[in-house]
């Protein structure tokens, strides 16, 4: 897999700012990890769409994944496999962006997400 740079759209950046304010989580990469996992937990495939990554929020894959970057890569590969998708670089990169943006939108749109405690509770149940 060759996702080297993680960038988000302006809309996702605005949603991340809202999430930072609500949860008190200060780092983009941590919020993006939560968002990515929330999307992976959703049984449906993310809707295919063009995402313009035109915001100032950018990080390396290493920063996104931290010491668990291999785990996030494996989770993405497993999800693509389960969805019947190819495991080539283009597909993995596209699916990562789709899952990341869907997860950010899910978290930002959750009325029950008011602080870090509610984020942790959300991880333990499905809405």
Secondary structure as the mmCIF struct_conf table of DSSP 4:
data_model
#
loop_
_struct_conf.conf_type_id
_struct_conf.id
_struct_conf.beg_label_comp_id
_struct_conf.beg_label_asym_id
_struct_conf.beg_label_seq_id
_struct_conf.end_label_comp_id
_struct_conf.end_label_asym_id
_struct_conf.end_label_seq_id
STRN STRN1 UNK A 5 UNK A 7
HELX_RH_AL_P HELX_RH_AL_P1 UNK A 10 UNK A 23
HELX_RH_AL_P HELX_RH_AL_P2 UNK A 28 UNK A 41
BEND BEND1 UNK A 42 UNK A 44
HELX_LH_PP_P HELX_LH_PP_P1 UNK A 45 UNK A 48
BEND BEND2 UNK A 55 UNK A 56
STRN STRN2 UNK A 58 UNK A 60
HELX_RH_AL_P HELX_RH_AL_P3 UNK A 61 UNK A 65
HELX_RH_3T_P HELX_RH_3T_P1 UNK A 66 UNK A 68
HELX_RH_AL_P HELX_RH_AL_P4 UNK A 69 UNK A 82
TURN_TY1_P TURN_TY1_P1 UNK A 83 UNK A 84
BEND BEND3 UNK A 88 UNK A 88
HELX_RH_AL_P HELX_RH_AL_P5 UNK A 89 UNK A 109
TURN_TY1_P TURN_TY1_P2 UNK A 111 UNK A 112
BEND BEND4 UNK A 115 UNK A 115
HELX_RH_AL_P HELX_RH_AL_P6 UNK A 116 UNK A 124
BEND BEND5 UNK A 125 UNK A 125
#
